[in-house]
Structures are given as structure tokens and as C-alpha cells.
Amino acid sequence: QKGAAVFIVPELYTRHFASLPFQSLGMMLGEFSPDGFVPSHEWLARFHRFFAGGRVRLDAGQALAWLRGEDASVEPPGAPVLAVIDEQGRYIGRGKWSDGKLKNLLPRRLVWMQA
């Protein structure tokens, strides 16, 4: 853990090289916020398919709006932070249920710009 961020580090590294300094290592699992633990975009992108719950499926129109960085109006999902998937089950980002809508947490570097 570094600050609020939690990283997944290979066991072999911790077993054999834990005393070596490093600049960056492992995959960010997520970070602690005032609302609780928030999984990282990268971790959800890799492991969302293993979740029994905590996912929201958007239709084609909603998915395009989501990829443009817009929030989504969906039924309350029952979990605060969710993996967002499209109609084909592909991961398209993470969202947070807030103020009656699904707030888009897609990293800004991944937002599609409109032409």
C-alpha cells in the first residue's frame, strides 16, 4: 500500500527482492476513499468477468454515451462501485452509483471525443 492506493505485487518479488527499492511495481488494485474501497479501472478491466454481481449492462445507445464520458440513467444497482459492460458483455469502464445516476469513472484518457 502506498498512501490510499493498494497494489498487487507478485509473490516471488516479495519473497526474493522485498528489500530492493522500486519506482513502480505491480498492478493497482484500487484505492481507499471516504466512500470505501474503489477498485481500479485496470483491475476491473482484467477481472470483471469473474464477478457474480457488481456489474451494470448498458444498451448500445447508453454504451456510446458512456464512452463519450457521459453518466448513465439506470435502475439502482445495489452496489456503490460497479463494472460497466455493453450488450456483448465487454467491459467499458467503471461507474459509481451517486445522486440517482451511474457516475462515469472512465479515465479521461479513454474518453472518446465527438467529431
Residue frames as a rotation matrix with the C-alpha (Angstrom) as fourth column:
GLN 1
0.588 0.809 0.000 0.00
0.809 -0.588 0.000 0.00
0.000 0.000 -1.000 0.00
LYS 2
-0.698 -0.712 0.074 1.22
0.714 -0.700 -0.011 3.49
0.060 0.046 0.997 -0.86
GLY 3
-0.879 0.470 0.083 -0.97
-0.477 -0.870 -0.127 6.20
0.013 -0.151 0.988 0.58
ALA 4
-0.027 0.964 0.266 -4.58
-0.740 0.159 -0.654 5.36
-0.672 -0.214 0.709 -0.25
ALA 5
0.352 0.124 -0.928 -3.56
-0.882 0.376 -0.284 3.15
0.314 0.918 0.242 -3.21
VAL 6
0.279 -0.212 0.937 -3.23
-0.439 0.839 0.321 -0.63
-0.854 -0.501 0.141 -2.93
PHE 7
0.081 -0.368 -0.926 -1.10
-0.987 0.098 -0.125 -2.58
0.137 0.925 -0.356 -5.42
ILE 8
0.932 0.112 0.346 -0.92
-0.139 0.989 0.055 -6.26
-0.336 -0.099 0.937 -6.29
VAL 9
0.165 -0.960 -0.227 2.71
-0.986 -0.169 -0.002 -7.38
-0.037 0.224 -0.974 -6.34
PRO 10
0.430 -0.030 -0.902 4.00
-0.358 0.912 -0.201 -10.78
0.828 0.410 0.382 -7.49
GLU 11
0.985 0.007 0.175 4.73
-0.164 0.390 0.906 -13.10
-0.062 -0.921 0.385 -4.57
LEU 12
0.535 -0.843 0.057 8.15
0.827 0.508 -0.242 -14.02
0.175 0.176 0.969 -5.99
TYR 13
0.060 -0.503 0.862 9.18
0.151 -0.849 -0.506 -10.37
0.987 0.161 0.026 -5.85
THR 14
0.564 0.211 0.798 8.16
-0.667 -0.454 0.591 -10.00
0.487 -0.866 -0.116 -2.21
ARG 15
0.981 -0.189 0.037 9.87
0.137 0.824 0.550 -13.27
-0.134 -0.534 0.834 -1.32
HIS 16
0.387 -0.895 0.220 13.21
0.921 0.388 -0.043 -12.59
-0.047 0.219 0.975 -3.07
PHE 17
-0.440 -0.610 0.659 13.55
0.727 -0.673 -0.137 -8.84
0.527 0.418 0.740 -3.64
ALA 18
0.546 0.813 -0.202 11.44
0.774 -0.397 0.494 -7.08
0.321 -0.426 -0.846 -0.99
SER 19
0.319 -0.480 -0.817 14.41
0.619 -0.547 0.563 -5.00
-0.718 -0.686 0.123 0.21
LEU 20
-0.620 -0.558 0.551 15.15
0.777 -0.343 0.528 -3.55
-0.106 0.756 0.646 -3.25
PRO 21
-0.424 0.476 -0.770 13.89
-0.071 -0.866 -0.496 -0.02
-0.903 -0.156 0.401 -3.90
PHE 22
-0.510 0.301 0.806 11.43
0.850 0.316 0.421 0.48
-0.128 0.900 -0.417 -6.73
GLN 23
-0.969 0.192 -0.158 9.72
-0.221 -0.955 0.197 3.32
-0.113 0.226 0.968 -8.54
SER 24
0.022 0.986 -0.162 6.62
-0.996 0.008 -0.085 1.42
-0.083 0.164 0.983 -9.65
LEU 25
-0.934 -0.342 -0.102 5.63
-0.345 0.938 0.014 -2.19
0.091 0.049 -0.995 -9.24
GLY 26
-0.756 0.632 0.172 2.61
0.488 0.719 -0.496 -4.37
-0.437 -0.291 -0.851 -9.75
MET 27
-0.503 0.718 0.482 -0.96
0.431 -0.275 0.860 -3.56
0.749 0.640 -0.171 -10.74
MET 28
-0.864 0.282 0.417 -3.05
-0.492 -0.648 -0.582 -1.06
0.106 -0.708 0.698 -8.84
LEU 29
-0.736 0.643 -0.210 -5.89
0.666 0.743 -0.062 -2.97
0.116 -0.186 -0.976 -7.16
GLY 30
0.337 0.839 0.428 -7.69
0.627 -0.539 0.563 0.20
0.702 0.079 -0.707 -6.12
GLU 31
-0.754 -0.580 0.309 -7.69
0.166 -0.622 -0.765 2.89
0.636 -0.525 0.565 -3.51
PHE 32
-0.306 0.607 -0.733 -9.43
0.945 0.100 -0.312 3.85
-0.116 -0.789 -0.604 -0.32
SER 33
-0.618 0.225 0.753 -11.78
0.101 -0.927 0.360 6.84
0.779 0.299 0.551 -0.47
PRO 34
-0.799 0.375 0.470 -14.21
-0.595 -0.374 -0.712 8.35
-0.091 -0.848 0.522 2.03
ASP 35
0.215 0.948 -0.235 -16.91
-0.972 0.230 0.038 6.15
0.090 0.221 0.971 0.40
GLY 36
0.711 -0.034 0.702 -14.90
-0.208 0.944 0.256 2.94
-0.672 -0.328 0.664 0.86
PHE 37
-0.351 -0.879 0.322 -12.57
0.045 0.328 0.944 0.93
-0.935 0.346 -0.075 -1.35
VAL 38
0.640 0.498 -0.585 -12.73
-0.521 -0.278 -0.807 1.77
-0.564 0.822 0.082 -5.08
PRO 39
0.333 -0.526 0.783 -11.32
0.559 0.779 0.285 -0.88
-0.759 0.343 0.553 -7.47
SER 40
-0.413 -0.583 -0.699 -9.02
-0.269 -0.655 0.706 0.44
-0.870 0.480 0.114 -10.20
HIS 41
0.477 0.534 -0.698 -10.07
-0.793 -0.080 -0.603 0.65
-0.378 0.841 0.386 -13.85
GLU 42
-0.224 -0.684 -0.694 -7.22
-0.887 0.438 -0.145 -1.67
0.403 0.584 -0.705 -14.85
TRP 43
-0.899 -0.090 0.428 -8.12
-0.322 0.799 -0.507 -4.32
-0.296 -0.594 -0.748 -12.26
LEU 44
0.024 0.984 0.175 -11.79
-0.300 0.174 -0.938 -4.30
-0.953 -0.030 0.300 -13.24
ALA 45
0.324 0.051 -0.945 -10.87
-0.942 -0.070 -0.327 -4.47
-0.083 0.996 0.026 -16.94
ARG 46
-0.580 -0.674 -0.458 -8.94
-0.700 0.700 -0.142 -7.65
0.416 0.238 -0.878 -16.26
PHE 47
-0.994 0.028 -0.105 -11.18
0.083 0.824 -0.560 -9.42
0.071 -0.565 -0.822 -13.74
HIS 48
-0.536 0.843 0.049 -14.77
-0.820 -0.506 -0.267 -8.14
-0.201 -0.183 0.962 -14.18
ARG 49
-0.093 0.540 -0.836 -15.91
-0.679 0.580 0.450 -11.40
0.728 0.610 0.313 -15.79
PHE 50
-0.646 -0.214 -0.733 -15.34
0.290 0.819 -0.495 -13.26
0.706 -0.532 -0.467 -12.51
PHE 51
-0.894 0.353 0.277 -17.84
-0.435 -0.535 -0.724 -11.11
-0.107 -0.768 0.632 -10.59
ALA 52
-0.645 0.764 0.022 -21.15
0.765 0.645 0.008 -12.73
-0.008 0.022 -1.000 -9.69
GLY 53
0.583 0.801 -0.135 -22.59
0.802 -0.594 -0.061 -9.24
-0.129 -0.073 -0.989 -9.10
GLY 54
0.158 -0.534 -0.831 -21.44
0.287 -0.780 0.556 -5.65
-0.945 -0.326 0.030 -9.13
ARG 55
-0.848 -0.397 0.353 -21.98
0.435 -0.137 0.890 -5.21
-0.305 0.908 0.289 -12.86
VAL 56
0.108 0.861 -0.497 -24.28
-0.089 -0.490 -0.867 -2.99
-0.990 0.138 0.024 -14.89
ARG 57
-0.474 -0.174 0.863 -25.14
0.783 0.364 0.504 -3.73
-0.402 0.915 -0.037 -18.53
LEU 58
-0.248 0.345 -0.905 -25.81
-0.282 -0.920 -0.273 -0.74
-0.927 0.187 0.325 -20.82
ASP 59
0.611 0.478 0.631 -27.66
0.507 0.377 -0.775 -0.90
-0.608 0.793 -0.012 -24.13
ALA 60
0.047 -0.671 0.740 -25.92
0.997 -0.009 -0.072 0.24
0.055 0.741 0.669 -27.33
GLY 61
0.418 0.177 0.891 -27.00
0.334 -0.942 0.031 3.88
0.845 0.284 -0.453 -27.07
GLN 62
0.988 -0.052 0.143 -26.10
-0.152 -0.343 0.927 4.13
0.001 -0.938 -0.347 -23.40
ALA 63
0.509 -0.849 0.142 -22.73
0.686 0.500 0.528 2.46
-0.519 -0.171 0.837 -24.06
LEU 64
0.071 -0.470 0.880 -21.82
0.849 -0.435 -0.301 5.00
0.524 0.768 0.368 -26.76
ALA 65
0.668 0.223 0.710 -22.76
-0.113 -0.912 0.393 7.87
0.736 -0.343 -0.584 -24.44
TRP 66
0.941 -0.336 -0.032 -20.73
0.126 0.262 0.957 6.20
-0.313 -0.905 0.289 -21.67
LEU 67
0.243 -0.899 0.363 -17.64
0.942 0.308 0.134 6.01
-0.233 0.310 0.922 -23.88
ARG 68
0.119 -0.133 0.984 -18.04
0.469 -0.866 -0.174 9.75
0.875 0.483 -0.040 -24.55
GLY 69
-0.832 -0.551 -0.063 -17.73
0.273 -0.309 -0.911 10.28
0.482 -0.775 0.407 -20.81
GLU 70
-0.269 0.820 0.505 -21.42
-0.642 -0.544 0.541 10.77
0.718 -0.179 0.673 -20.01
ASP 71
-0.782 0.152 0.604 -23.18
-0.487 0.455 -0.746 9.44
-0.388 -0.878 -0.281 -16.92
ALA 72
-0.757 0.534 -0.377 -25.98
0.014 0.590 0.807 6.87
0.653 0.606 -0.454 -17.31
SER 73
-0.282 0.776 0.564 -29.54
-0.959 -0.210 -0.190 6.79
-0.029 -0.595 0.804 -16.03
VAL 74
-0.449 0.106 -0.887 -30.12
-0.152 0.969 0.192 3.23
0.881 0.221 -0.419 -14.88
GLU 75
0.706 0.698 -0.119 -32.04
-0.080 0.246 0.966 1.45
0.703 -0.673 0.230 -12.14
PRO 76
0.374 -0.584 0.720 -30.28
-0.927 -0.238 0.289 1.46
0.003 -0.776 -0.631 -8.74
PRO 77
0.142 -0.396 -0.907 -27.79
-0.493 0.766 -0.412 -1.41
0.858 0.506 -0.086 -8.98
GLY 78
0.948 0.295 -0.121 -27.40
-0.045 0.499 0.865 -2.19
0.316 -0.815 0.486 -5.28
ALA 79
0.358 -0.891 -0.279 -23.63
0.903 0.254 0.347 -1.69
-0.238 -0.376 0.895 -5.14
PRO 80
0.618 -0.064 -0.784 -21.71
0.089 -0.985 0.151 1.61
-0.781 -0.163 -0.602 -4.95
VAL 81
-0.125 -0.709 -0.694 -18.90
-0.823 -0.316 0.472 0.90
-0.554 0.630 -0.544 -7.47
LEU 82
0.552 0.523 0.649 -19.62
-0.049 0.798 -0.601 -1.25
-0.832 0.300 0.466 -10.50
ALA 83
-0.737 -0.624 0.258 -18.08
0.169 0.199 0.965 -2.75
-0.654 0.755 -0.041 -13.59
VAL 84
0.227 0.788 -0.572 -19.94
-0.516 -0.400 -0.757 -1.36
-0.826 0.467 0.316 -16.62
ILE 85
-0.667 -0.395 0.631 -20.38
0.250 0.680 0.689 -3.67
-0.702 0.618 -0.355 -19.58
ASP 86
-0.585 0.464 -0.666 -22.00
-0.796 -0.487 0.360 -3.34
-0.158 0.740 0.654 -23.01
GLU 87
0.449 0.892 -0.040 -24.65
-0.874 0.430 -0.228 -5.58
-0.186 0.138 0.973 -24.57
GLN 88
0.521 -0.334 -0.786 -21.99
-0.326 0.773 -0.544 -8.10
0.789 0.540 0.294 -25.64
GLY 89
0.941 -0.116 -0.318 -20.59
0.334 0.461 0.822 -8.32
0.051 -0.880 0.472 -22.11
ARG 90
0.060 -0.961 0.271 -17.44
0.732 -0.142 -0.666 -6.31
0.679 0.238 0.695 -22.89
TYR 91
0.144 -0.120 -0.982 -16.02
0.883 -0.433 0.182 -4.15
-0.447 -0.893 0.043 -20.12
ILE 92
0.181 -0.049 0.982 -16.37
0.698 -0.697 -0.163 -0.44
0.692 0.716 -0.092 -20.96
GLY 93
-0.384 -0.428 0.818 -15.45
-0.238 -0.810 -0.536 1.18
0.892 -0.401 0.209 -17.66
ARG 94
-0.579 0.214 -0.787 -16.38
0.786 0.403 -0.469 1.52
0.217 -0.890 -0.401 -14.06
GLY 95
-0.195 0.610 0.768 -19.14
-0.020 -0.785 0.619 3.52
0.981 0.105 0.165 -12.51
LYS 96
-0.939 -0.064 -0.339 -20.30
0.339 0.014 -0.941 4.74
0.065 -0.998 0.009 -9.14
TRP 97
-0.004 0.997 0.081 -23.95
0.790 -0.046 0.611 4.98
0.613 0.067 -0.787 -8.13
SER 98
-0.714 -0.253 -0.653 -24.50
0.614 -0.675 -0.410 8.55
-0.337 -0.694 0.637 -6.90
ASP 99
-0.644 0.478 -0.597 -27.34
-0.307 -0.877 -0.370 11.07
-0.701 -0.055 0.712 -6.83
GLY 100
0.308 0.926 0.219 -29.77
-0.217 0.292 -0.931 8.83
-0.926 0.240 0.291 -8.72
LYS 101
0.857 -0.081 -0.509 -27.45
-0.503 0.084 -0.860 8.06
0.112 0.993 0.031 -11.65
LEU 102
0.697 -0.697 0.168 -24.45
0.639 0.711 0.294 5.96
-0.325 -0.098 0.941 -12.56
LYS 103
0.742 -0.499 -0.447 -21.49
-0.466 -0.864 0.190 8.35
-0.481 0.067 -0.874 -12.46
ASN 104
0.901 -0.425 -0.090 -18.91
0.134 0.469 -0.873 7.66
0.414 0.774 0.479 -15.13
LEU 105
0.680 -0.728 0.090 -15.47
-0.282 -0.146 0.948 6.83
-0.677 -0.670 -0.305 -13.67
LEU 106
0.759 -0.422 0.496 -13.87
0.651 0.481 -0.587 6.06
0.009 0.768 0.640 -17.03
PRO 107
-0.060 -0.854 -0.517 -10.32
0.620 -0.438 0.651 7.50
-0.783 -0.282 0.555 -17.03
ARG 108
0.536 0.313 -0.784 -10.28
-0.223 -0.843 -0.489 10.72
-0.814 0.437 -0.383 -19.06
ARG 109
-0.468 -0.795 -0.386 -7.53
-0.636 0.000 0.772 9.32
-0.614 0.606 -0.506 -21.29
LEU 110
-0.868 0.160 0.469 -10.04
0.335 0.887 0.317 6.73
-0.366 0.433 -0.824 -22.53
VAL 111
0.061 0.943 -0.328 -12.99
0.196 -0.333 -0.922 9.02
-0.979 -0.008 -0.205 -23.23
TRP 112
-0.309 -0.055 0.950 -14.00
0.941 0.126 0.313 9.14
-0.136 0.991 0.013 -26.90
MET 113
-0.633 0.077 -0.770 -14.18
-0.036 -0.997 -0.070 12.64
-0.773 -0.016 0.634 -28.30
GLN 114
0.429 0.819 0.380 -17.08
0.516 0.124 -0.848 13.51
-0.742 0.560 -0.369 -30.56
ALA 115
-0.487 -0.587 0.647 -16.17
0.858 -0.183 0.480 14.57
-0.163 0.789 0.593 -34.09
